[in-house]
Amino acid sequence: MKIGIGSATACAAVLAGALLSGCSGDDGGVSADGTVRIVFWHGQTQIAQKALDGLVAEFNRTHPKIKVVSQSGGSTADQLLPKVTAALVSGSYPDISYIYGSDLASIARNRKVADLTSAVQAPGVDWNDFWPAARAAATVDGRVRAIPALTDNLAVIYNKKLFAEQKVAPPKPGWSWDDFRATAKALTDPSKGTYGTAWPIADGEDVTWRLWPLVWQQGGDIVTPDRRRSRFAGPEGVRGLTVWRDMSVADKSVYLDQDSAGARMGQLFNNGKMGMFVAGPWALADIGPAKIDYAVAPLPGFNGDNTTIGGPDNWVVMDKGSERRKAATEFLLWLTRPAQDLRWDLATGQLPLRASASRHPSYAAYQARWKLDVWIDNLPKMRTRPTLRAYPKLSQAVQEAIAAVLLGKMEPGPALDRAAKAADSALATEE
């Protein structure tokens, strides 16, 4: 997934140093015969890395004048930001790195992060074929600063067996948050140790981003149109957080996951002890081996609006000279075309990056294997977080508010008002 922003704040001092230094870092990379060598930090592990390495090998065979050197970067994807910012300071940075969507605005301040606006407008690229939320997450201040690497979104995975045992009707299309609350309460049974649903409350973006659909569904937003002030503490945010406060404090139907990686709620679902798991396709990698009989429903909504949130991540190109920049961009545009992207998706269960993937011959096999219809249906209409340098601080403030409310320590209004003050202070420094 795509979440996790704590590293962005931790790297602020390193990033500032990188901005001042200018990070020369161009170590050549072009051989006497014109072959361009580019270093690719992907941050993937196991199945994903194996699939990606196979694609890199194919690219190298079919593009003899470009040699892509695939490396993990020494970290998993959620830990790459501090590695990249430190590498920019030292001058030993790669040509390409995976970067979480919520971290892009921070790292794009560095002059060595390439502006790809012209590249994606070139004939044959078809930039508009990428999903709107993915394009938005790759764009900072109106300029394209990355190529989409992954896109996902939230839906409700539910345990069909537990629903049947508790004699609870499965979700219907267009269901509401009132329906969700009633369902969660009906599925909760303290005598059996079962919960209706869960919310993570440890530090991390996974705490925050779950609130945004409830705000959007009512016509609210995270920040004002000029991006200078927050909006989430308005009546839409209060109403949305109140739904979950009532489930957690009054109904006691919400398992509050205090694990730093949010792993316990997944384990609870996979052990048959939780009825509804709000998650993305990444959860299926563990649900499958657990042999849970599950189905997937869209997020509930307010007033018939079931908008969900996507968490697109990015491939960022670091400028190490024009030849290497062009080669790195060529590789990424090849990697994200449907033929290659669907191979990656078929192996990993990720969602297609482009709308045209549904017309590719291998799409039927992909659909048959993974059955991701609800998440795929969400792709054209999902929304994403604003690409703002202040977003990590905004998110941290909201994380604290959500945890306090779900634990019964604060009321939604005062908690979000306090978060808004911290967010507004951060937004006031946005350049």
N, C-alpha and C positions, 0 to 999 in steps of 0.2 A: 504494500500500500504506500504511501503517499502522504502520510500524516507525520506529525512530530516536528515541532519547530523550536524546541528549547535550545538547540545548538545554534540557532541564528543569533539569539541574544548573547550567548556565551562567546561568540566569535566577533562581537562588535569591535573590540580593540584590535584584533588581528586584521579585520577587514579595513579598519581605518588606516592601519599601517600600510596595507597593500595599496590603498588609494594614493597615499602620499609617495610611495616608492615608485609607482608606475609599472613595476614588475616586468622588467625587460624580457627575460625568460625565453627568448627565441634561440633554440640550440641547433638550428639548421634543419636537419631532417630530410633534406633533398640530396639524393645521391648523384654521382657523376652522370648516370644514365637517365636522370630525370625522375627516378622513382621517389615518391613522397612517402615518408614514414610518419604515421600519426599514432599517438598513444591514447587509448580509450579506457577510461575508468567507469566501470558499469555498476559496481556495488551489488551484483547479483550472486546468489548462492545456489548450489545443487542443481535442481531441474532447470531453473531459469538460466543459470550460467551455462549449462550444457547446451541448451537450445541456442543461446546467443553465440556461443563459441562456434557452433556449426554454421550459423549465418555469417559470422566474420570470416570463417575459412572460405565460404563460397564467394563472398565479396572479393577476397584477396585473389582467388583463382580467376575470377571474371574481370578484374580490374588490375592488370599486371603493373600498372604505373603507380598504384597506391598500395601500401602495406599497412594494414591496421593491426596494431599490437594491443590485444585485449587483456586488460588487467582488472582485478577487483577494485583496485585503489587502496587495498589494505583494510577496507571497511565494508559493512553492509550499506545499502542505499541510504538508510536513515542516519548514518554517521559520516556521510561523505562531505557535508558542508565544512566542518572544521578542518578536514584534511585538505580540501581544495583551497580554502582561504589561507591556510598556512603555506601551502605550496605556491600560491600566488606571491606571498611575501618573499619566499626563498628563491623564487624564479624557476622552480623545478615542477611546474604545473603541467598537466596533460593537455592534449588538444581537445578532448571531449570528456565531460563528466556528467553523471546522473545527478540531478538536483531536485529536491522536493519543490512542488509548486509554490508553497508558502514561503520558501527561502529565495526564490528567484529575484524578487525586487531588491533584496539586500545585496546579493552578490553581483547583480547587474550594475551596481555603482562603479565597479572596478573597470578601468579603461581597457583591460585585456579580455573582457567578456565581449564577444563579437556581437555586432548588430546585424541580424539576419534578415532585416526587412526587405532589402533588395533581392536577396537570394530566394525568399519564398514567393516573391512576385514574378519570378522568371517563368517563361513558358514551360508547360509540362509539369510544374510542381503542383498546381491546383490546391493552393493553400486553403481555400474554402471547403475542400473536401474533408479536412479535419473537423471534428465536432466543435461547435461554437465555444463550449466551455474550455476545451483544450486550447483553442486559439487564444482565448482570453487569458488563460493561465500562463501562456508563453509570451505575453505582451506586457511591457512596462512603459508607462508614459507614452503610449501610442506607438512604440517601436517593438518589433519582434526580436526578442533576445534569446530565444531558444526554439528547439524543435520538440513537439510533444513526444514523450517517451511512454507514458502509461495514462490511462484514464479509467476511473471506476466511479461508483456512486452507491448510495445507501438504499437498501430495500429491507424488507422484513423476511427473514428465514424462519419458518415455523415447524415445529415438531408435530407431524400429523398423528402419531401414536398418542402423544400426550393430550392433544386436543380431543381425540376420540375417547380416551380414558376419563377425561374430565367432562365429557359431553358438552364440549364448547364448539359452536359453529365456526368453521374456518373463515378467514377474512374474505369479504366481498369487494369487487371493484368499487373504487370511490369511497372506501370506508373512511371514517372520521377519527379524530383523536379521542372523542368520547367513546367510540367503538373500541379503540385500542385499549383505553383505560379499563373498560368493563371486561374485555377479554383477558387482560393481564391479571386482573383481580380474580377472575374465575379460574384461571390456571394455577394460581398460587395456593399451595397447601403446606402449611408449616409442619404438619405431621409427617409428610413425605419428603420435606426439604426441597420442595419445588417452588420456583419463582416464575412469575409471568414474563419478565423481561429483565434487562440490565442496562446500566450506564457506567462507564469508567469515570473515576473521580481522581485518579492520580495525575501528576503533571503531564501535560502533552496536548497536542492539537486534537487528539481523538476525543477529549472531553468537550472541546469547544464546538467543533464543526457540526455536531449532532443537533445543536440548537438552531442553526441558521435556517433550515427548511421551515421550521415552525414560524419563524419571523417572516420569511418571504411569502409563505402561503397566505398570510393576512395582509399583504401589501406593504410590509415594512422592509427595512434593509439594514445592513451592517453599518454603513457610513452614509453621509449625505452625498448628493450628486457631485459636489465639488471636492469630496474626499477630505475635507478639513475638520469635520466633526463626526462623532459616532451617532448612530440612530438606534442601536439595538436595545437601548433601555426604555424605549417608548412602550405604548400599550401592547404592541405585538409581541415584543420580547417578554414582557411581564406575563401575558396570557400564556405564551408557549411554555415558559419555565414553570408557571403555576400548575400546568397539566402534570408535569413530571414531579413537582413537589408533592402534589396530592397523591400520586401513585406511590412515591417513595415513603412519605411521612405518614399519610393517613391510611393508605391501603396496604403498605408494606409489601408491594408486589414487585419491587425493583431491587435486584441484586446490585449493590454498589461495589464495583471492582476497584480495589485500591492497589492492584498490581501495577507496577510502573509500565509494563507493556500491555496492559489490558488483557492478559492471557486467561485469567480465571473465568471470565464470563464465557469465553469460548469453550473452555473445559467443562463448565457447567452445562452448556447446551449439548456438548458431545457426550456427556454422561446421562443425558435424558432428564436433567433436573431443571431445565428452563424451557418455557414454551415458545418464546419469540426472541430472536436474536437480530438486532438491527445491525447490519453489516454489509460488506461488499462481496464480490466474487472470491476475494482472497480467502474467505472463511471456508470455502468448499474443500480446500486442500486437506483440512483436518476433519471436516464433517464426513467426507466420503469414507475414509478408513474407519470412522467410528460407527458406520452402518446405521446412521440415523435416517429414518423415513421422513424426509422433509419436503416442503414446498416453499415457494417464494411469492410474496405479495408486495405490491408497491407500498411506499410509505403512506401512512394515514395522512389526512389533510384537514384543513379548515375550509368550510364553505365550498366544498367540491374541488379545491385546489390541492393537488397532491405533489407539488413541486419537490424534487429531491436535490441533494447536493452531490457534485462530483469533486474528486480530489486529484486532478491531473498533475502529473510530474513531468519533468523535462530533461532533455539532453542539452547541455550548454556547451557551446564552442568557445574555447579560449584562443585568442588571436596570437599565433606564433609565426606570423608572416603570411603573406597573401597565398602562397602555394599550399601551405599546410591548412590554412583556413578554408580554402576552396575544396581541398581533398576531404577534410573533415565534414564539411557541409554536404558534399556529394555522397559520402558514406551514409550519413543520417537520413538524407532524403530517399536513398535506396532502401535503407533498413525499414523505413516507415511506410513504404508502399504496400498495398494489400497483399501481394504475393509473399513478401517476406514477413510482414506483420502477422498474417494469419498463421504462418508456421510457428512463430513465437507464441501466439495466442492458443493454438492447438495444444502445444506442449505445456503451457502454464495455466490456462484457464482465464487469461486476461481478456479484456474487452477490446474490440477493434478500434483503432485510432481514427479510421476514415469511414465516411458514409458509404463509399463505393465498395467496401469490403463485402457487402451483401451480394454483390454481383459477381464476385470472384468464384471460379469453379470449386475451390476448396472450402467455401463457406458452409456448405451443407454438412460436410464431415465435422467441421468445428461445432456447428450447432448441435449435431447429433451427440457429440461426445459430452459437451458441457451443459447444455440446457440452461442458458443464461438469458432467456427471453425477457424477463422483467427488467433486468439491468440494461439489456440492449435497447429495449423500448424507451428507457429513460434517457439514453444518450443525446438525442436531439434537443431535449427540453430541460435537462439538468442545468443548474447554475453552479458557479464556483466562487471562491473567496476573492476579494479584491487583491490585486497584486500591488501591495503597498509595503514600503520598507518598515512602516510602523506596525504592520500586522502582527508580528510576533509579540510585541508588548500588549497590543489590544487583546490578543488571544489569551495571553497569560492572565490578564485581569479578569476576563470572562471565565476562564477555567476556575479561578478562585471563587468567583461568585456562584457558579453552578455547584461546586462541591459544598459550599456553605449552605446553600438552599436545600440540596438533596439530603444532606445530613441533618436538616432541621435546625440549623444554627442561625439562619437569617431568613427573612421573607424575600420573595423575588424582587419586589420594587426597590427596596433599599440596597440589596446586593448588586443589582444591575446598575443602579445610580452610582454606586461607589466604583464599579468597573468602568463606567462611562467617563468618570473624571480622569482616571488613569489613562484610558484610551485617548481622550481628547488632548491630554498633555503630550502623548506620543505623536498624535496626528499633527499637532501644531509645529512639530519639527520636520514634517515631511517636505522634502525639497521638490 
